[in-house]
């Protein structure tokens, strides 16, 4: 006799109502600012090269296309709209990331992503604060650099610590042979995840800024205090990472180099290389307007509103009940 499936939703009616209120808040917020709501494909021809993201392949055969990917983010398609002249845009999207399950992760989740033409990262941070703090009715965020956060909480200067010193620090969590394949940024991520993040945003929300250039992803890079840093920010509240934003990279040659670097890291870590999204690069060749963009986890924002510590509490059907 097999176990009967659990058909009932995990989220209570009050949670569903709060989610509906959140979506109304988001749409009202952007309507006031005349930011256009858009929709882009959930199923795309390409996945992402990011070493830290694993997409979910789809066995699609249609329109001459064989195979595809459930999107980890609507970013590339939204940037194609930007390059086509759509102006400032936002989207409430369902996105997918393989292997992600835990109190803060579900393989399918809701993401709010938006791009503001003519904004830099500082201007976008102010808008993020307005949206988030308006919904949570909390005090505005303070700003702390990645370097200062690591030094004050973990006692590590991420710009000057040697690779060997960093590996020794991380041996409290992993064996030396496991650390060997992580690399410098992988070790820094461990320190951030286990030591720094849990302490962030306990008294009031905090933006972490000026990440090392090696962690720029799709952000521009500049120099600060003699070190190259990314125009990237993340917002933390009660130890929970809520969003990731950039003053967006617009140089197609730089973007191609970063894709190649990503695939080099994927090969080194034993992950398959990912085909490059040629349509996205063609859009960059055409010209991406000066803009800043951010991706924000709506399920996590709802968790904060309701005081929940488990994402299952705010999902009608988490993966185990889907």
C-alpha positions as CSV (number, residue, x, y, z in Angstrom):
1,X,0.0,0.0,0.0
2,X,1.5,3.3,-1.0
3,X,1.2,6.6,1.0
4,X,-1.7,8.7,-0.1
5,X,-0.6,12.1,-1.6
6,X,-1.1,15.2,0.5
7,X,-3.6,17.2,-1.6
8,X,-4.2,20.1,0.8
9,X,-2.2,23.3,0.4
10,X,0.6,24.1,2.9
11,X,-0.4,27.7,3.2
12,X,-3.4,28.9,5.2
13,X,-6.1,31.1,3.7
14,X,-4.7,34.2,5.6
15,X,-1.3,33.6,3.9
16,X,-2.9,33.5,0.5
17,X,-4.7,36.8,1.3
18,X,-1.4,38.3,2.4
19,X,0.3,37.2,-0.9
20,X,-2.5,38.8,-2.9
21,X,-2.0,42.0,-0.9
22,X,1.7,41.9,-1.6
23,X,1.1,41.6,-5.3
24,X,-1.3,44.5,-5.2
25,X,1.3,46.5,-3.3
26,X,4.0,45.8,-5.9
27,X,1.7,46.6,-8.9
28,X,0.5,49.8,-7.2
29,X,4.1,50.8,-6.4
30,X,5.2,50.6,-10.0
31,X,2.0,52.0,-11.4
32,X,2.6,55.2,-9.4
33,X,6.1,55.4,-10.9
34,X,4.9,54.6,-14.5
35,X,7.1,51.5,-14.7
36,X,5.7,49.0,-17.3
37,X,4.7,45.5,-16.3
38,X,6.0,42.9,-18.8
39,X,5.9,39.1,-19.2
40,X,8.8,37.0,-20.7
41,X,9.1,33.3,-21.3
42,X,9.3,30.8,-18.4
43,X,10.7,28.3,-20.9
44,X,13.7,29.6,-22.8
45,X,16.2,28.3,-25.3
46,X,19.1,28.9,-23.0
47,X,20.1,28.5,-19.3
48,X,22.7,30.5,-17.4
49,X,26.4,30.1,-17.1
50,X,26.6,31.1,-13.4
51,X,28.6,28.5,-11.5
52,X,26.2,28.8,-8.5
53,X,23.0,28.3,-10.4
54,X,21.7,25.0,-11.8
55,X,18.8,25.2,-14.2
56,X,16.2,22.6,-15.0
57,X,16.3,21.3,-18.5
58,X,13.1,20.9,-20.5
59,X,12.5,18.3,-23.3
60,X,10.7,20.6,-25.7
61,X,10.4,20.1,-29.4
62,X,8.6,23.0,-31.2
63,X,9.3,25.6,-33.8
64,X,12.5,24.1,-34.8
65,X,13.8,24.2,-31.2
66,X,14.9,21.0,-29.5
67,X,15.4,21.3,-25.8
68,X,15.3,24.3,-23.5
69,X,15.5,25.5,-19.9
70,X,13.1,26.6,-17.3
71,X,14.4,30.1,-16.5
72,X,16.4,30.8,-13.3
73,X,15.6,34.5,-13.8
74,X,13.8,36.6,-16.5
75,X,16.9,38.8,-16.8
76,X,18.1,38.0,-20.3
77,X,14.7,38.3,-21.9
78,X,14.0,41.6,-19.9
79,X,17.3,43.0,-21.1
80,X,16.3,42.2,-24.7
81,X,13.2,44.3,-24.1
82,X,15.3,47.1,-22.7
83,X,17.6,47.0,-25.8
84,X,14.4,47.2,-27.9
85,X,13.4,50.5,-26.2
86,X,10.8,49.2,-23.7
87,X,12.0,51.7,-21.0
88,X,11.8,51.0,-17.3
89,X,10.1,47.6,-16.7
90,X,9.1,45.1,-14.0
91,X,7.9,41.6,-13.9
92,X,6.5,39.2,-11.3
93,X,7.9,35.9,-12.5
94,X,7.9,32.2,-11.6
95,X,11.5,31.0,-11.8
96,X,13.2,27.6,-11.3
97,X,16.5,26.5,-9.7
98,X,17.4,22.8,-9.5
99,X,18.6,21.2,-6.3
100,X,17.5,24.2,-4.1
101,X,15.4,23.0,-1.1
102,X,15.5,24.2,2.5
103,X,13.8,26.5,4.8
104,X,14.6,29.4,2.5
105,X,14.6,27.6,-0.9
106,X,12.1,25.9,-3.1
107,X,13.0,24.8,-6.7
108,X,10.1,27.0,-8.0
109,X,9.6,30.4,-6.5
110,X,8.3,33.9,-7.2
111,X,10.7,36.6,-8.2
112,X,10.1,40.3,-8.7
113,X,12.6,41.7,-11.1
114,X,12.8,45.3,-12.4
115,X,15.0,47.6,-14.4
116,X,15.2,51.4,-14.2
117,X,16.6,53.2,-17.2
118,X,18.9,56.0,-16.2
119,X,19.4,54.7,-12.7
120,X,22.6,53.7,-11.0
121,X,22.9,51.3,-8.1
122,X,22.5,54.0,-5.5
123,X,19.3,55.3,-7.0
124,X,17.9,51.8,-7.3
125,X,18.8,51.0,-3.7
126,X,16.6,53.9,-2.6
127,X,13.7,52.6,-4.6
128,X,14.2,49.0,-3.2
129,X,14.1,50.5,0.3
130,X,10.9,52.4,-0.5
131,X,9.1,49.2,-1.8
132,X,10.3,46.9,0.9
133,X,10.0,49.1,3.9
134,X,6.7,50.4,2.7
135,X,5.4,46.9,2.7
136,X,7.0,45.7,5.9
137,X,6.5,49.1,7.7
138,X,10.0,49.0,9.0
139,X,12.9,51.5,9.3
140,X,15.0,52.3,6.2
141,X,18.1,50.3,5.6
142,X,21.7,51.3,6.5
143,X,24.5,50.6,4.1
144,X,27.6,48.5,4.9
145,X,30.4,47.5,2.4
146,X,31.1,43.8,1.9
147,X,34.6,44.4,3.2
148,X,33.5,46.1,6.4
149,X,30.9,43.4,7.1
150,X,33.4,40.6,6.7
151,X,35.9,42.4,8.9
152,X,33.5,43.4,11.7
153,X,31.6,40.1,11.9
154,X,34.0,37.4,10.6
155,X,37.4,39.1,11.4
156,X,38.5,38.6,7.8
157,X,39.6,41.3,5.3
158,X,38.3,39.8,2.0
159,X,40.6,42.0,0.0
160,X,43.9,41.0,1.7
161,X,43.4,37.6,3.2
162,X,45.6,34.9,1.5
163,X,44.0,31.9,-0.1
164,X,45.7,29.6,2.4
165,X,44.4,31.7,5.4
166,X,41.0,31.6,4.0
167,X,41.1,27.8,3.5
168,X,42.2,27.3,7.1
169,X,39.3,29.5,8.3
170,X,36.9,27.3,6.3
171,X,38.2,24.0,7.6
172,X,35.7,24.3,10.4
173,X,33.0,23.4,7.9
174,X,34.7,21.3,5.1
175,X,37.6,19.0,4.8
176,X,40.8,20.3,3.0
177,X,40.1,18.1,-0.1
178,X,36.6,19.6,-0.4
179,X,37.9,23.1,-0.1
180,X,40.5,22.6,-2.8
181,X,37.8,22.7,-5.5
182,X,36.0,25.7,-4.1
183,X,38.5,28.5,-4.9
184,X,38.7,31.9,-3.3
185,X,35.2,33.1,-4.0
186,X,33.7,29.8,-2.9
187,X,35.5,30.1,0.5
188,X,34.3,33.7,0.8
189,X,30.8,32.5,0.1
190,X,31.1,30.0,3.0
191,X,32.2,32.7,5.4
192,X,29.4,34.9,4.2
193,X,26.8,32.2,4.5
194,X,27.8,30.7,7.9
195,X,29.2,33.7,9.8
196,X,28.2,37.0,8.3
197,X,24.7,36.7,6.8
198,X,23.0,35.4,10.0
199,X,24.0,38.6,11.8
200,X,22.9,41.0,9.1
201,X,19.8,43.2,9.4
202,X,19.0,42.2,13.0
203,X,18.4,45.7,14.3
204,X,17.4,47.3,11.0
205,X,17.6,46.4,7.3
206,X,21.1,46.6,5.8
207,X,22.4,46.9,2.2
208,X,25.7,45.2,1.6
209,X,27.6,46.9,-1.2
210,X,31.0,47.0,-3.0
211,X,31.4,43.2,-3.5
212,X,34.8,42.0,-4.8
213,X,35.1,42.4,-8.6
214,X,35.3,38.6,-8.9
215,X,31.7,38.5,-7.6
216,X,30.4,41.1,-10.0
217,X,28.2,38.8,-12.0
218,X,26.5,41.2,-14.4
219,X,27.4,44.4,-12.6
220,X,29.8,47.2,-13.5
221,X,33.2,47.4,-11.8
222,X,35.1,50.4,-10.4
223,X,37.9,51.0,-8.0
224,X,37.5,51.8,-4.3
225,X,40.3,52.1,-1.7
226,X,42.7,50.7,-4.2
227,X,40.6,47.6,-5.0
228,X,38.3,46.7,-7.8
229,X,34.7,46.3,-6.6
230,X,31.4,45.6,-8.2
231,X,28.4,48.0,-8.3
232,X,26.3,45.3,-6.7
233,X,24.1,45.3,-3.6
234,X,22.1,42.9,-1.5
235,X,19.5,43.7,1.1
236,X,19.3,41.7,4.4
237,X,16.6,41.7,7.0
238,X,16.8,39.4,10.1
239,X,19.6,37.5,8.5
240,X,17.6,36.8,5.3
241,X,18.9,37.8,1.9
242,X,16.1,39.5,0.1
243,X,17.4,40.8,-3.2
244,X,20.4,41.2,-5.5
245,X,20.9,44.3,-7.6
246,X,23.4,45.8,-10.1
247,X,24.3,48.9,-12.0
248,X,24.1,46.8,-15.1
249,X,27.0,45.9,-17.4
250,X,26.3,47.2,-20.9
251,X,29.6,46.3,-22.6
252,X,29.0,43.2,-24.9
253,X,32.7,42.3,-25.1
254,X,33.0,42.3,-21.3
255,X,29.9,40.2,-21.1
256,X,31.3,37.6,-23.5
257,X,34.5,37.4,-21.4
258,X,32.5,36.9,-18.3
259,X,30.4,34.1,-19.9
260,X,33.7,32.4,-21.0
261,X,35.1,32.8,-17.4
262,X,31.9,31.3,-16.0
263,X,32.2,28.2,-18.2
264,X,35.9,27.8,-17.3
265,X,34.8,27.7,-13.6
266,X,32.0,25.2,-14.5
267,X,34.5,22.9,-16.2
268,X,36.9,23.2,-13.3
269,X,34.2,22.2,-10.8
270,X,32.9,19.3,-12.9
271,X,29.7,21.0,-14.1
272,X,28.7,21.0,-17.7
273,X,29.4,24.0,-19.8
274,X,26.3,26.1,-20.8
275,X,25.6,27.3,-24.3
276,X,25.8,31.1,-24.6
277,X,22.6,33.0,-25.2
278,X,23.3,34.5,-28.6
279,X,20.1,36.5,-28.7
280,X,21.0,38.2,-25.4
281,X,24.4,39.0,-26.7
282,X,22.9,40.4,-30.0
283,X,20.7,42.6,-27.9
284,X,23.8,43.9,-26.0
285,X,25.5,44.5,-29.4
286,X,22.5,46.6,-30.4
287,X,22.9,48.6,-27.2
288,X,21.6,48.2,-23.7
289,X,20.6,51.6,-22.2
290,X,22.3,52.8,-19.0
291,X,20.2,51.1,-16.3
292,X,20.2,49.4,-12.9
293,X,18.3,46.2,-12.2
294,X,17.3,44.1,-9.2
295,X,15.8,40.7,-8.5
296,X,13.8,40.3,-5.2
297,X,12.4,37.1,-3.7
298,X,8.7,37.7,-3.1
299,X,8.3,34.5,-1.0
300,X,11.0,35.7,1.3
301,X,9.4,39.1,1.5
302,X,6.2,37.5,2.5
303,X,8.0,35.4,5.1
304,X,9.3,38.5,6.7
305,X,5.9,40.1,6.7
306,X,4.3,37.1,8.4
307,X,7.2,36.3,10.8
308,X,7.8,32.9,9.2
309,X,11.2,31.1,9.1
310,X,10.2,28.4,6.6
311,X,9.3,29.1,3.0
312,X,6.8,26.2,3.0
313,X,4.6,28.3,5.2
314,X,4.0,30.9,2.5
315,X,3.7,28.5,-0.6
316,X,0.3,27.0,-1.5
317,X,2.1,23.9,-2.9
318,X,5.8,23.5,-2.1
319,X,7.7,20.9,-4.1
320,X,6.7,18.0,-1.8
321,X,3.0,18.8,-2.5
322,X,3.2,20.0,-6.1
